[in-house]
């Protein structure tokens, strides 16, 4: 035990105590000396008590006794059997711990004390009268813990044991935890399970973050069923049915997805209901969700591919509530005036030749200074390097990628060279020199092979990397000698077989002959080569060459054909072929997607997307955001902030070549609609109203209303006197004033009935987001979700309590000390008052005198 002084400076007043004795010496009274000394002593003691009271002493005494409060959730979301188990646990703990003080509190929407576990069991016994007046239609953990804190015995070591499912429907549990943590009161937790009644209910409704007027959007209704069976889910808005679906529900969590559309712009509620035969609790079969329907974004869609390729994306965006203006590159005029009406521009598989430098500059200016959004979709016409590509253009500057390959393109070249007798002499020497020149034109990382033929074939240079083999390859070519007849097919077939096993992005064959060969099925062979991603060029030398066959081979092989009368032209042709081997700027192969960041794709499950078949080769910029990549890390979907606007790249195409599996995928429309809405130009609304619901306390809650006002240039509008019309439930609407708290920002508050819908609207004819709606879940208590174990564990961890506490844990007081502080100044003042009364008596009555 110890005493502390709150105001020790008051002891200076003790200097007046000697005055009582000084006055005694000079006082003119006729009391006897003994009485006068008694009076002085009493007055000194009186002054001393007053001085001590002014110093405000506090006495502190320690205690090791336990005070335990058991807080039991008896709301309807807890199974009756769990309440009986909680009562048994309390009996077990009390018997083992034997706390000096204990109390039981039962709670639901409110809380009350119960006398014993016998009374507590009344909440879990069917048909028994309730032992205390507790509203069981909600769960207020905040209120229960606050009452428990007040019920702890002062000076004793505190313990609170909470039995609950952790599903609070009112109150501010976090605030209660903070208070208990500050007071040093540990809360141990035991979780309680919900009832199993064979019930079905709606848990939640998921809708896209942004919905456009008239656009189709997916509504995911999450249901939980405690028994399997068929159920019908219905969506309503403004009193009308907008979607219906019958589904087979399994035991546990289920999701039913419906497509819906809303025309009215602004905040409105959609209502989901589930109907299932034999459902025992109908009140939880309905749930409302507020959605904000906005105006339709405007998109300029430029499709570079001909035919009907645009129908897929055009139809998907239109169905999603997006206005699409379709243009072809041939009638496209890109300037600031043409772009101004649009929020997003989409360039799909548009060739570089279709966009002038001026058009690209206008597009960049519209994005960077006008805040527009740009989506670049790939395709076989979108090239990187060279005069036909977008490399080092204004379009690349504002894009999230550069139009180049990550590494140097891999090329494999096979030269099929005629070495029959007719090639002997200068022609053969020129052809060998031409082959060597072509090899010199290849880079070290590229591959080459040389096969010669007469009436047979010979691999003079098997396909190999040029690199350090360059000199060896040149020597092998120099050793070629002419002999025999002309037979092209076997050699060309060998070239096909060799390239089929080579890994290269571009595979090319150059066939040279000066004679005629025996007929064979060249067309089938060459078309097999094309199917294997190979190209074939042909060179016919001299008048005796079979120019018709060689021309058809080049045509089938999607290569070039040369008719050469002067053999001196051959070296130049070989070098040209080596340098201009088709260097594709795309990969056409199955692509496995990797999700790097979900970002704005929250409304689409990309992990379930079908395979893509190709992509435009690009390299991500350092500051860009990769959302989707290939398994090898190459960009598929990238996003970038460019000035005031945003740009994105979708490396595959958006039509039926590389995205042929996607166009029939359910997520195709939502995927591209999400991209468009993420890129959409942000036009600041004239007025934006926001409602922030506060925590429910009892039957009321506070609604925070904030209003932001801007002019046409986005600057804040100050010194307004905005009025907001608010309405709670069916009560008459009321207008309240909002006060300015920041530039262009105004705030107001309203206290409303927590169980009723709340609507707010800005008074006047302003445009923008001028209304808001909050629809509370009045039947949340009857959504029998499992115990929120993470929330319950956080309560125990934050306050220093335990999960599923044992008697040993509660009884352990090692290192704990709880001091009781009691102020002494009231007792000192009472003592001073008694002495003052005694002093008054001694002034009227003589003592120590004989009569």
C-alpha positions in Angstrom: 0.0 0.0 0.0 1.3 3.5 -0.8 0.1 7.1 -0.7 0.7 9.6 -3.5 -0.1 13.3 -3.5 -1.8 14.9 -6.5 -1.1 18.5 -5.5 1.9 18.5 -3.2 2.3 22.3 -3.6 -0.6 22.7 -1.2 1.7 21.8 1.7 2.9 25.4 1.6 -0.4 26.4 3.1 0.7 24.5 6.3 2.7 27.6 7.2 -0.5 29.1 8.5 -0.9 26.5 11.2 1.3 28.2 13.8 -1.1 31.2 13.6 -3.5 29.2 15.7 -1.0 29.3 18.6 -0.1 32.9 17.9 -3.7 34.0 18.2 -4.1 32.0 21.4 -1.5 34.2 23.1 -3.1 37.5 22.2 -6.8 36.5 22.1 -9.1 38.4 24.6 -11.2 35.6 25.9 -12.1 34.6 29.5 -11.8 30.8 28.9 -9.4 29.0 31.2 -5.9 28.2 29.8 -6.6 24.5 29.4 -9.7 25.2 27.2 -7.8 27.8 25.2 -5.0 25.3 24.5 -7.6 22.7 23.5 -9.1 25.2 21.0 -5.7 26.0 19.5 -5.0 22.3 19.1 -8.3 21.6 17.4 -7.9 24.6 15.1 -4.3 23.4 14.2 -5.7 20.0 13.4 -8.5 21.5 11.4 -6.0 23.6 9.3 -3.8 20.6 8.9 -6.6 18.4 7.6 -7.6 21.2 5.1 -4.0 21.4 3.9 -3.8 17.6 3.5 -7.1 17.6 1.6 -5.9 20.4 -0.7 -2.8 18.2 -1.5 -5.4 15.5 -2.7 -3.7 12.3 -1.4 -4.5 9.0 -3.1 -4.0 5.7 -1.4 -3.0 2.7 -3.6 -3.4 -0.9 -2.5 -2.6 -4.0 -4.5 -4.6 -7.2 -5.0 -4.1 -10.7 -6.5 -7.8 -11.6 -6.5 -9.5 -12.4 -9.8 -12.6 -10.7 -11.2 -14.0 -12.6 -14.1 -16.9 -11.5 -16.4 -18.2 -14.1 -18.8 -19.9 -12.5 -21.9 -22.1 -14.9 -23.8 -23.6 -14.2 -27.3 -27.3 -15.4 -27.1 -28.3 -13.8 -30.4 -30.2 -15.8 -33.1 -27.0 -16.3 -35.1 -25.8 -18.7 -32.4 -27.1 -22.3 -32.1 -29.0 -23.0 -28.9 -26.7 -26.0 -28.2 -23.7 -23.6 -28.3 -25.2 -21.5 -25.5 -25.6 -24.7 -23.4 -22.0 -25.6 -24.1 -20.9 -22.0 -23.1 -22.8 -22.5 -19.8 -21.0 -25.7 -19.2 -17.6 -24.1 -19.9 -18.4 -21.3 -17.5 -19.2 -23.9 -14.7 -16.0 -25.7 -15.5 -13.8 -22.6 -15.4 -15.4 -21.2 -12.2 -14.9 -24.6 -10.4 -11.2 -24.7 -11.4 -10.3 -21.0 -11.1 -12.5 -20.1 -8.1 -12.4 -16.3 -8.8 -13.1 -13.9 -6.0 -15.7 -12.2 -8.1 -17.5 -13.5 -11.2 -20.4 -12.3 -13.3 -22.3 -13.5 -16.4 -23.5 -11.1 -19.1 -25.8 -12.3 -22.0 -26.0 -10.1 -25.0 -27.6 -9.7 -28.4 -28.5 -6.3 -29.8 -28.2 -5.2 -26.1 -26.8 -6.8 -23.0 -28.0 -7.7 -19.5 -26.7 -9.6 -16.5 -27.9 -13.1 -15.7 -27.7 -14.5 -12.2 -26.2 -17.9 -13.0 -25.4 -20.5 -15.6 -28.8 -22.0 -14.7 -30.4 -18.8 -15.9 -28.1 -18.7 -18.9 -29.2 -22.1 -20.1 -32.7 -20.7 -20.4 -31.5 -19.0 -23.6 -30.5 -22.3 -25.1 -33.6 -24.3 -24.0 -36.4 -24.4 -26.5 -39.7 -23.2 -25.0 -38.1 -21.8 -21.8 -39.0 -18.2 -20.9 -36.0 -15.8 -21.4 -34.2 -15.3 -18.1 -33.4 -11.7 -19.0 -34.7 -9.0 -21.3 -32.1 -9.3 -24.2 -33.0 -8.3 -27.7 -31.7 -11.3 -29.7 -32.2 -9.8 -33.2 -28.7 -8.5 -33.5 -25.1 -8.7 -32.1 -23.5 -5.8 -30.4 -20.0 -6.9 -29.2 -19.1 -3.3 -28.5 -21.9 -2.8 -26.0 -21.4 -6.2 -24.4 -17.7 -5.6 -23.8 -18.3 -2.1 -22.5 -20.8 -3.5 -19.9 -18.4 -6.2 -19.0 -15.6 -3.6 -18.4 -17.9 -1.7 -16.1 -18.8 -4.9 -14.3 -15.3 -5.8 -13.2 -14.5 -5.4 -9.5 -12.1 -2.4 -8.9 -8.8 -3.5 -7.6 -9.0 -7.1 -8.6 -7.1 -8.7 -11.5 -9.5 -8.4 -14.5 -10.5 -11.2 -16.9 -13.2 -11.1 -19.6 -14.1 -14.3 -21.4 -16.1 -13.7 -24.6 -18.3 -16.5 -26.1 -19.5 -15.4 -29.6 -19.5 -16.0 -33.3 -17.8 -12.6 -33.9 -20.5 -11.5 -36.4 -21.3 -8.0 -35.0 -24.3 -6.3 -36.6 -24.0 -3.0 -34.6 -21.6 -1.1 -32.5 -17.9 -0.4 -33.0 -16.0 -3.5 -32.0 -12.6 -2.0 -32.8 -13.2 0.9 -30.5 -14.1 -1.4 -27.7 -10.9 -3.4 -28.2 -8.9 -0.2 -28.2 -10.4 0.8 -24.9 -9.8 -2.6 -23.2 -6.3 -2.6 -24.5 -5.7 0.8 -23.0 -7.2 -0.3 -19.7 -5.1 -3.5 -19.6 -8.1 -5.8 -19.6 -7.4 -9.1 -21.4 -10.3 -10.7 -23.3 -10.1 -14.4 -23.9 -12.3 -15.8 -26.7 -14.4 -18.9 -27.3 -16.1 -19.2 -30.7 -19.7 -20.3 -31.0 -21.2 -22.0 -34.1 -24.4 -21.0 -36.0 -27.6 -23.1 -36.0 -28.1 -25.8 -38.6 -31.7 -25.6 -39.6 -31.5 -26.9 -43.1 -31.8 -23.3 -44.2 -30.8 -21.4 -47.4 -30.0 -17.7 -47.5 -28.3 -15.0 -49.6 -24.9 -14.0 -48.2 -23.8 -11.3 -50.6 -24.3 -9.7 -54.0 -21.3 -8.8 -56.2 -21.6 -6.4 -59.1 -19.0 -4.6 -61.2 -17.6 -1.4 -59.7 -18.8 0.6 -62.6 -22.1 0.1 -64.5 -23.3 1.9 -67.6 -26.8 2.8 -68.4 -28.4 0.1 -70.6 -25.3 -2.1 -70.4 -25.5 -5.8 -69.5 -23.5 -6.6 -66.4 -23.0 -9.8 -64.4 -24.5 -10.1 -60.9 -23.0 -12.8 -58.7 -25.4 -13.8 -56.0 -23.6 -15.7 -53.2 -25.8 -18.2 -51.4 -25.2 -20.7 -48.6 -27.4 -23.7 -48.2 -27.5 -26.2 -45.4 -29.2 -28.8 -47.6 -28.9 -29.6 -51.3 -31.7 -28.9 -53.8 -33.1 -26.6 -56.5 -33.7 -23.0 -55.9 -34.8 -20.0 -57.9 -32.9 -16.7 -57.7 -34.6 -13.5 -58.8 -33.3 -10.0 -59.3 -35.6 -6.9 -59.0 -35.0 -3.2 -59.5 -37.5 -0.4 -59.2 -40.2 -3.0 -58.5 -39.6 -5.0 -61.8 -38.0 -8.4 -62.3 -34.8 -7.9 -64.3 -33.4 -11.5 -64.2 -34.3 -15.0 -63.0 -32.4 -18.2 -62.8 -33.0 -21.7 -61.4 -30.0 -23.5 -60.1 -29.1 -26.6 -58.1 -27.5 -25.7 -54.8 -25.0 -27.9 -53.1 -24.5 -27.9 -49.3 -22.3 -25.0 -48.4 -21.3 -21.9 -50.5 -22.9 -21.4 -53.9 -22.7 -18.7 -56.5 -25.4 -18.0 -59.1 -24.5 -15.5 -61.8 -27.2 -13.6 -63.6 -27.0 -11.0 -66.4 -28.9 -7.8 -65.8 -29.3 -4.3 -67.3 -30.4 -1.0 -65.7 -31.4 2.1 -67.6 -31.8 4.8 -65.0 -28.7 6.8 -64.2 -27.8 7.3 -60.5 -27.9 5.3 -57.2 -30.5 2.6 -57.0 -31.1 -0.7 -55.2 -31.2 -4.1 -56.7 -33.0 -6.8 -54.7 -32.0 -10.5 -54.9 -34.4 -13.2 -53.5 -34.0 -16.9 -53.3 -37.0 -19.4 -53.3 -36.4 -22.9 -52.1 -39.0 -25.5 -51.1 -39.2 -26.2 -47.4 -37.0 -23.2 -46.4 -37.5 -22.7 -42.6 -36.3 -19.1 -42.2 -37.8 -16.9 -45.0 -36.5 -13.5 -43.6 -32.9 -14.2 -44.9 -34.0 -15.0 -48.4 -33.7 -11.4 -49.5 -30.8 -9.0 -49.8 -30.5 -5.5 -51.3 -27.4 -4.1 -52.9 -27.0 -0.4 -53.9 -25.4 0.2 -57.4 -24.4 3.4 -59.1 -25.3 3.5 -62.7 -23.3 6.0 -64.7 -23.6 7.4 -68.3 -22.3 5.4 -71.2 -18.6 5.8 -72.1 -17.8 6.8 -75.7 -15.2 4.8 -77.6 -13.6 5.3 -80.9 -12.8 1.8 -82.3 -10.4 1.6 -85.2 -10.1 -1.9 -86.7 -7.2 -2.6 -89.1 -8.3 -6.0 -90.2 -10.9 -6.2 -93.0 -14.1 -8.1 -93.2 -16.3 -8.7 -90.1 -13.4 -8.8 -87.6 -14.7 -5.8 -85.6 -18.0 -7.5 -84.8 -16.6 -9.3 -81.7 -15.3 -6.4 -79.7 -17.9 -4.0 -81.0 -20.8 -6.2 -79.9 -19.2 -7.0 -76.5 -18.6 -3.3 -75.7 -22.1 -2.3 -76.9 -23.7 -5.0 -74.7 -21.7 -3.7 -71.7 -23.2 -0.3 -72.0 -20.5 1.5 -74.0 -21.2 3.6 -77.1 -18.9 2.5 -79.9 -18.1 4.5 -83.0 -16.5 2.1 -85.5 -13.9 3.4 -88.0 -11.6 1.8 -90.5 -8.1 3.2 -91.0 -9.0 4.3 -94.6 -11.5 6.9 -93.5 -9.8 7.9 -90.2 -9.1 11.5 -89.4 -7.3 11.8 -86.1 -7.1 15.3 -84.8 -8.0 17.1 -81.6 -11.5 18.0 -82.8 -12.3 14.4 -84.0 -11.1 12.9 -80.7 -12.7 15.3 -78.3 -16.2 13.6 -78.0 -14.6 10.3 -77.0 -13.3 8.9 -73.7 -11.2 6.0 -75.1 -9.7 5.2 -78.5 -8.9 1.6 -79.5 -6.4 0.9 -82.2 -6.7 -2.8 -83.2 -4.3 -4.4 -85.6 -3.7 -1.0 -87.4 -0.7 -0.9 -89.8 1.9 1.8 -89.4 1.2 3.1 -92.9 -2.4 3.9 -91.8 -1.3 6.5 -89.2 0.5 9.6 -90.2 3.0 11.3 -88.0 0.5 14.1 -87.4 -2.2 11.6 -86.5 0.1 10.0 -83.9 1.0 13.4 -82.5 -2.7 14.4 -82.2 -3.4 11.1 -80.4 -0.5 11.6 -78.0 -1.6 15.1 -77.2 -5.2 14.0 -76.7 -4.0 11.4 -74.2 -1.4 13.5 -72.3 -3.1 16.8 -72.1 -6.8 15.9 -72.7 -6.9 12.9 -70.3 -8.1 10.4 -73.0 -7.5 6.7 -72.8 -5.8 4.6 -75.5 -5.9 0.8 -76.0 -3.5 -0.7 -78.5 -4.5 -4.2 -79.5 -2.0 -6.4 -81.4 -2.3 -8.4 -84.6 -0.3 -9.5 -87.5 -0.2 -6.0 -89.0 1.4 -4.4 -85.9 5.1 -4.5 -86.6 8.1 -3.3 -84.5 11.3 -2.5 -86.3 11.6 -1.1 -89.8 9.7 1.4 -91.9 6.5 -0.6 -91.5 6.7 -0.7 -87.7 5.9 1.5 -84.7 9.4 1.4 -83.2 10.5 4.9 -82.1 7.2 6.6 -83.0 4.9 8.9 -81.0 2.6 5.9 -80.5 5.4 4.0 -78.9 6.4 6.9 -76.7 3.0 7.0 -75.0 2.5 3.2 -75.0 3.4 1.0 -71.9 5.7 -1.0 -74.1 8.3 -0.7 -76.9 7.7 -2.5 -80.1 10.8 -4.6 -80.2 11.7 -8.2 -79.4 13.2 -9.0 -76.0 16.1 -10.7 -77.8 17.5 -10.8 -81.3 15.2 -12.8 -83.6 16.3 -16.3 -84.2 16.7 -17.2 -87.9 17.4 -20.5 -89.6 18.3 -20.5 -93.3 18.8 -23.6 -95.5 20.3 -23.1 -98.9 19.2 -25.9 -101.4 21.8 -25.6 -104.2 21.8 -27.4 -107.6 25.2 -29.0 -108.3 24.3 -30.9 -111.5 26.7 -31.0 -114.5 24.9 -28.0 -116.0 26.1 -25.9 -113.1 29.8 -26.6 -113.8 32.2 -23.8 -114.4 31.7 -20.1 -113.6 28.0 -20.5 -112.6 29.0 -22.9 -109.9 31.7 -20.6 -108.6 29.3 -17.7 -108.6 26.7 -19.7 -106.7 29.3 -20.8 -104.1 30.4 -17.2 -103.7 26.7 -16.2 -103.4 26.2 -18.8 -100.6 29.2 -17.6 -98.8 28.0 -14.0 -99.0 24.6 -15.0 -97.6 26.4 -16.7 -94.7 28.4 -13.6 -94.0 25.2 -11.5 -93.9 23.8 -13.7 -91.1 24.4 -12.8 -87.4 26.4 -15.0 -85.1 23.2 -16.2 -83.3 21.5 -17.3 -86.5 21.7 -20.7 -88.1 22.5 -21.9 -91.6 22.6 -25.2 -93.5 23.6 -26.0 -97.1 22.3 -29.0 -99.0 23.3 -29.7 -102.5 21.6 -32.0 -105.0 22.0 -33.7 -108.4 20.3 -37.0 -108.8 20.8 -37.4 -105.1 21.4 -35.0 -102.2 24.2 -34.2 -99.8 24.4 -32.2 -96.6 27.5 -30.2 -97.2 26.7 -28.0 -94.1 24.3 -29.5 -91.6 22.1 -26.9 -89.9 24.2 -25.2 -87.3 24.9 -21.9 -85.5 26.9 -19.5 -87.6 28.9 -18.0 -84.8 32.4 -19.6 -84.4 31.6 -22.0 -87.3 31.6 -19.3 -89.9 35.0 -20.1 -91.4 34.4 -23.9 -91.4 31.1 -23.3 -93.2 32.7 -21.2 -95.8 35.3 -23.9 -96.5 32.6 -26.5 -96.8 30.8 -24.4 -99.4 34.1 -23.9 -101.3 34.5 -27.6 -101.6 31.3 -28.2 -103.5 31.8 -29.8 -107.0 29.3 -30.1 -109.8 28.2 -33.6 -111.2 25.2 -35.7 -112.0 21.6 -35.0 -113.1 18.9 -32.7 -111.6 16.4 -34.0 -109.0 15.0 -31.3 -106.7 12.3 -33.0 -104.6 14.5 -35.2 -102.3 16.8 -32.3 -101.4 13.8 -30.0 -100.7 12.2 -32.7 -98.6 15.4 -33.0 -96.5 15.4 -29.2 -96.0 11.8 -29.5 -94.6 12.8 -32.4 -92.3 15.9 -30.5 -91.0 14.0 -27.3 -90.2 11.2 -29.1 -88.5 13.5 -30.0 -85.7 15.1 -26.5 -85.4 14.0 -24.0 -82.8 13.8 -20.6 -84.6 11.3 -17.9 -85.0 11.9 -17.5 -88.7 12.7 -20.5 -91.0 13.6 -19.9 -94.6 14.7 -22.0 -97.6 16.4 -20.6 -100.7 16.2 -23.1 -103.7 18.5 -22.5 -106.7 18.5 -24.6 -109.9 19.3 -24.1 -113.6 17.7 -27.3 -115.0 14.5 -29.3 -115.1 13.6 -32.0 -112.5 11.4 -35.0 -112.6 7.8 -34.3 -111.6 6.7 -35.0 -108.0 4.1 -33.7 -105.4 5.9 -30.4 -104.8 2.7 -28.6 -103.8 1.9 -30.9 -100.9 5.5 -30.8 -99.6 5.8 -27.0 -99.8 2.4 -26.5 -98.2 3.6 -28.8 -95.3 6.6 -26.5 -95.0 4.3 -23.4 -94.8 2.2 -25.2 -92.1 5.5 -25.7 -90.2 6.1 -21.9 -90.2 8.6 -22.0 -93.1 9.0 -19.9 -96.1 10.5 -20.8 -99.5 12.1 -18.6 -102.1 13.4 -19.9 -105.5 16.0 -18.8 -108.1 15.8 -20.0 -111.7 19.2 -19.5 -113.4 19.4 -19.5 -117.2 17.0 -20.3 -120.0 16.9 -24.0 -119.4 15.7 -23.7 -115.8 12.2 -24.9 -115.0 10.9 -21.4 -114.2 7.3 -22.5 -114.0 7.9 -25.1 -111.3 10.3 -22.8 -109.3 7.8 -19.9 -109.5 5.0 -22.1 -108.2 7.2 -23.4 -105.4 7.9 -19.8 -104.3 4.2 -19.0 -104.5 3.2 -22.0 -102.4 6.0 -21.3 -100.0 5.0 -17.6 -99.5 8.5 -16.5 -100.6 10.0 -14.7 -103.6 10.8 -16.0 -107.0 13.8 -14.7 -109.1 14.4 -15.5 -112.8 18.1 -14.8 -113.5 19.7 -15.0 -117.0 23.0 -13.6 -115.9 24.6 -15.7 -113.1 26.5 -12.6 -111.9 23.2 -11.4 -110.3 23.0 -14.5 -108.0 25.3 -13.2 -105.2 23.2 -10.1 -104.8 20.0 -12.1 -104.6 21.4 -14.5 -102.0 22.5 -11.5 -99.8 19.1 -10.0 -100.1 17.4 -13.2 -99.1 19.6 -13.6 -96.1 19.0 -10.0 -94.9 15.2 -10.1 -95.6 14.3 -13.4 -94.2 10.7 -12.8 -92.9 11.4 -11.4 -89.4 8.0 -11.6 -87.8 7.1 -9.3 -85.0 4.7 -11.7 -83.4 4.6 -15.2 -81.9 1.9 -17.5 -83.1 1.7 -20.3 -80.6 -0.5 -21.3 -77.6 0.0 -18.9 -74.7 -0.3 -19.7 -71.0 -1.3 -16.6 -69.0 0.2 -15.5 -65.7 -1.8 -13.0 -63.6 0.7 -10.4 -62.1 -1.7 -7.8 -60.8 -5.5 -8.0 -60.6 -5.9 -4.2 -60.5 -9.1 -3.2 -62.4 -9.8 -6.8 -63.5 -11.7 -7.6 -60.2 -14.9 -8.3 -62.2 -13.3 -11.0 -64.4 -11.7 -14.3 -63.3 -8.8 -14.3 -65.8 -7.5 -17.6 -64.4 -10.5 -19.3 -66.2 -9.8 -17.6 -69.5 -9.2 -20.0 -72.5 -5.8 -20.1 -74.2 -4.7 -17.4 -76.6 -3.0 -18.4 -79.9 -0.5 -15.6 -80.5 0.8 -12.1 -79.5 2.6 -9.1 -80.9 6.2 -9.1 -79.6 6.9 -6.1 -77.3 9.1 -5.2 -74.3 7.6 -3.7 -71.2 8.7 -0.2 -70.1 10.3 0.1 -66.6 7.5 2.3 -65.1 4.6 0.4 -66.7 2.3 -2.0 -64.8 2.1 -5.6 -66.1 -1.3 -7.1 -65.4 -1.0 -10.2 -67.6 2.1 -11.9 -69.0 3.1 -15.1 -70.7 4.7 -17.9 -68.8 8.0 -16.6 -70.0 7.3 -13.1 -68.7 6.5 -11.3 -72.0 3.7 -8.7 -71.7 0.1 -9.6 -72.6 -1.7 -6.7 -70.9 0.1 -3.7 -69.7 -1.0 -0.3 -68.3 0.6 3.1 -68.1 -0.1 6.6 -67.0 0.7 9.0 -69.8 0.3 12.6 -68.7 -3.3 13.2 -67.7 -4.5 10.1 -69.6 -3.8 6.3 -69.5 -2.7 3.9 -72.2 -2.8 0.1 -72.3 -1.5 -2.7 -74.6 -3.2 -6.0 -75.3 -0.5 -7.9 -77.1 -2.8 -10.5 -78.8 -5.6 -9.4 -81.1 -9.2 -8.9 -80.1 -10.8 -11.0 -82.9 -11.0 -14.6 -84.2 -7.3 -15.3 -85.0 -5.3 -15.2 -81.8 -8.3 -14.6 -79.6 -10.6 -17.1 -81.4 -11.2 -19.0 -78.1 -11.8 -15.7 -76.3 -14.6 -14.3 -78.4 -16.9 -17.1 -77.2 -15.7 -16.9 -73.6 -18.2 -15.4 -71.1 -15.5 -13.1 -69.7 -14.6 -11.6 -73.1 -17.0 -8.6 -72.8 -16.4 -7.9 -69.1 -12.6 -8.2 -69.7 -12.5 -5.5 -72.4 -15.2 -3.4 -70.7 -13.1 -3.3 -67.5 -10.1 -2.1 -69.6 -12.2 0.6 -71.3 -13.5 1.8 -67.9 -10.0 1.9 -66.4 -8.8 4.0 -69.4 -11.9 6.2 -69.6 -11.3 9.9 -69.5 -11.9 11.3 -66.0 -14.2 14.3 -66.4 -14.7 15.9 -63.0 -18.4 16.0 -62.2 -19.9 19.4 -61.3 -21.2 17.9 -58.0 -20.2 14.6 -56.4 -22.1 13.4 -53.3 -20.7 10.8 -51.0 -22.3 9.0 -48.1 -20.2 7.5 -45.3 -22.3 5.3 -42.9 -21.1 5.3 -39.3 -21.3 2.5 -36.8 -24.7 1.4 -35.5 -25.3 2.3 -31.9 -28.5 1.0 -30.6 -31.2 1.9 -33.0 -29.5 4.8 -34.7 -26.4 5.5 -36.8 -24.7 8.7 -38.1 -24.5 9.3 -41.8 -21.6 11.5 -43.0 -22.4 13.4 -46.1 -19.7 15.0 -48.2 -20.2 17.1 -51.4 -17.4 18.1 -53.8 -18.2 20.9 -56.3 -16.0 21.8 -59.4 -16.4 24.0 -62.4 -16.0 22.9 -66.0 -12.2 23.1 -65.7 -12.1 21.0 -62.6 -11.4 23.9 -60.2 -13.1 23.9 -56.8 -16.2 26.0 -56.3 -16.1 27.8 -53.0 -18.5 29.8 -50.8 -21.6 27.9 -51.9 -24.5 27.2 -49.6 -25.5 23.7 -50.8 -28.6 22.0 -49.4 -29.0 18.2 -49.2 -32.4 16.6 -49.0 -32.2 13.5 -46.8 -34.9 10.9 -46.1 -34.9 8.0 -43.7 -37.3 5.2 -44.5 -40.8 6.4 -45.2 -40.4 9.6 -43.1 -40.8 13.0 -44.8 -37.7 14.3 -46.4 -35.7 17.0 -44.6 -33.3 19.6 -46.1 -30.0 20.1 -44.3 -27.2 22.6 -44.9 -23.6 21.5 -45.7 -20.8 23.7 -44.4 -17.5 24.2 -46.3 -14.5 22.4 -44.7 -12.0 22.6 -47.6 -11.7 24.1 -51.1 -14.8 22.9 -53.0 -15.6 20.4 -50.2 -18.7 20.6 -48.0 -19.9 18.3 -45.2 -23.0 17.6 -43.2 -24.2 14.9 -40.8 -27.5 13.2 -40.2 -28.6 10.8 -37.4 -31.0 8.3 -38.8 -32.8 5.0 -37.9 -30.2 2.3 -38.5 -32.8 -0.2 -39.7 -34.3 1.9 -42.5 -33.1 2.8 -45.9 -31.4 6.2 -46.2 -31.5 8.4 -49.3 -29.8 11.8 -49.9 -29.9 14.1 -52.9 -28.4 17.5 -53.7 -31.1 20.2 -54.0 -31.0 22.0 -57.3 -30.3 21.1 -60.9 -26.6 20.4 -60.8 -25.2 17.6 -63.0 -22.9 14.9 -61.7 -23.3 12.4 -58.9 -26.1 14.2 -57.1 -27.8 11.3 -55.2 -26.8 8.5 -52.9 -28.6 5.5 -51.2 -27.8 3.3 -48.2 -29.9 0.1 -47.7 -29.1 -1.6 -44.4 -29.4 -5.4 -44.0 -32.2 -5.7 -41.5 -31.9 -9.5 -41.4 -28.1 -9.8 -41.1 -28.5 -11.7 -37.9 -30.3 -14.6 -39.7 -27.5 -15.2 -42.2 -26.0 -18.1 -40.3 -22.4 -17.7 -41.4 -19.6 -19.6 -39.6 -17.9 -17.9 -36.7 -15.6 -15.1 -37.8 -12.5 -16.8 -36.3 -10.0 -14.2 -37.6 -12.0 -11.4 -36.0 -12.3 -13.3 -32.7 -8.6 -14.1 -32.6 -7.7 -10.5 -33.2 -9.7 -9.5 -30.1 -7.7 -11.9 -28.0 -4.4 -10.9 -29.5 -5.0 -7.2 -29.3 -6.0 -7.3 -25.6 -3.5 -9.9 -24.4 -6.2 -12.6 -23.9 -6.2 -16.2 -25.1 -8.0 -18.4 -27.7 -10.2 -21.1 -26.1 -8.8 -20.3 -22.6 -8.2 -23.1 -20.0 -8.6 -22.7 -16.3 -4.8 -22.6 -15.9 -4.5 -19.7 -18.3 -7.2 -17.7 -16.5 -5.8 -18.4 -13.0 -2.2 -17.5 -14.0 -1.4 -14.2 -12.3 2.4 -14.4 -12.5 3.8 -10.9 -12.8 0.4 -9.3 -12.6 -0.4 -6.6 -10.1 -3.6 -4.6 -9.9 -3.6 -1.5 -7.7 -6.7 0.1 -6.3 -6.5 3.9 -6.1 -8.8 5.7 -3.6 -8.8 9.4 -3.0 -8.4 10.4 0.7 -9.4 14.1 0.4 -13.2 13.5 1.0 -12.4 11.7 4.3 -10.0 14.5 5.4 -12.7 17.1 4.7 -15.2 15.2 6.7 -12.8 15.0 9.6 -12.1 18.7 9.2 -15.8 19.4 9.3 -16.2 17.4 12.5 -13.3 19.4 14.1 -14.9 22.6 13.0 -18.1 21.6 14.8 -16.1 20.7 17.9 -14.5 24.2 17.7 -17.9 25.8 17.6 -18.9 23.8 20.7 -15.8 24.9 22.6 -16.7 28.5 21.7 -20.1 28.2 23.5 -19.4 25.7 26.3 -16.8 26.0 29.1 -14.9 22.9 30.0 -12.3 22.2 32.6 -14.1 24.5 35.1 -15.9 23.6 38.3 -19.4 24.8 38.9 
